[in-house]
Amino acid sequence: MTKIRNIELGDFPLILAPMEDVSDPPFRALCKKFGADLMFTEFISSEGLIRDAVKSTQKLDFFEYERPLGIQIFGHDVESMRKTTEICQRANPDIIDINYGCPVKKVTRKGAGCGILQDIPKMVSMTAEIVKQTHLPVTVKTRLGWSEDTKYIVEIAERLQDIGIEAISIHGRTRQQMYKGEADWSLIAETKNNPRLHIPVFGNGDIDTPKKAVEYKNRYGVDGIMIGRATIGNPWFFDEIKHFIKTGEEKPKISIAERVEVVKEHLRFSLEWKGDKLGVVEMRRHYSNYFKGIDNFKPIRMKLVTLDEPQELFSVLNEIVEVYS
């Protein structure tokens, strides 16, 4: 049984990675339904939260059925991160997670996200302050290092454990790589196999098939897998992996009709959560992913991304079932 403090996550947890503009409550609801064992909010800017920026404060919202859930925060200023931790704690999540992994330039140039991998002492001292600030378990998501010649993750994980973090998720690339090339899980395994390390180690990067999830589970011995991009337009991926772990066989591919039902559920929740106008607009980024690989889909996709009325969108979704089933 993998645990973060007293939070039981099952034998081999599958974790939804925090993704900006993706892992909001409507998407998380679907991932939970399909078997995600632990989920995180979109990452929240410490500066935005302290300023009470609407976009940041909204990200604190979650539902009881989503538990266990972690709120993920990022920032470069220690005092701001302490205050942010205090605000997040009041929202009563199960975990506070620190983002030391985001590679985006506007985040890293200020020394936040994986920008902090250029200043390991600050990374350790900031984490220590956050741990002191909360009674909740603190976890960290990070990368192997800033560049090819600064892959210090084994030592970093040990130092962060020593000041009180209770789990670490490691993306198997450096910041230099961004999302290019293949993720290197050998250093994730080395971190996991460090005899001094006793906290759970979750691997992240390139898990895009159930077979690969099981292969990496067996080969690298991690405590669980965190999945990001492969779940976009594919929240049933968690269920497919669990089926493969249980049976050793691939689950039959989801039908067009079933896919459309999931999209309708996502759209309904989006409308309910964000209101008709924003709910319609923010769903547009998801359609291409949900219907990837369908031949001659462009005319229908154009309708989905241009129509403004919810009822018209539901009619187009029904049309997809009639045309493609």
Sequence and secondary structure as in RCSB ss.txt:
>XXXX:A:sequence
MTKIRNIELGDFPLILAPMEDVSDPPFRALCKKFGADLMFTEFISSEGLIRDAVKSTQKLDFFEYERPLGIQIFG
HDVESMRKTTEICQRANPDIIDINYGCPVKKVTRKGAGCGILQDIPKMVSMTAEIVKQTHLPVTVKTRLGWSEDT
KYIVEIAERLQDIGIEAISIHGRTRQQMYKGEADWSLIAETKNNPRLHIPVFGNGDIDTPKKAVEYKNRYGVDGI
MIGRATIGNPWFFDEIKHFIKTGEEKPKISIAERVEVVKEHLRFSLEWKGDKLGVVEMRRHYSNYFKGIDNFKPI
RMKLVTLDEPQELFSVLNEIVEVYS
>XXXX:A:secstr
  EETTEE  SS EEE   TTTSSHHHHHHHHHTT SEEE   EEHHHHHTT HHHHHTT   GGG SEEEEEE 
S HHHHHHHHHHHHHT  SEEEEEE    HHHHTTT GGGGGG HHHHHHHHHHHHHH SS EEEEEEEESSTT 
  HHHHHHHHHHTT   EEEEEEETTTTT S    HHHHHHHT TT  S EEEES   SHHHHHHHHHHH  SEE
EE GGGTT TTHHHHHHHHHHHSS      HHHHHHHHHHHHHHHHHHH HHHHHHHHHHHHHHHTTT TT HHH
HHHHHH   HHHHHHHHHHHHHHH 
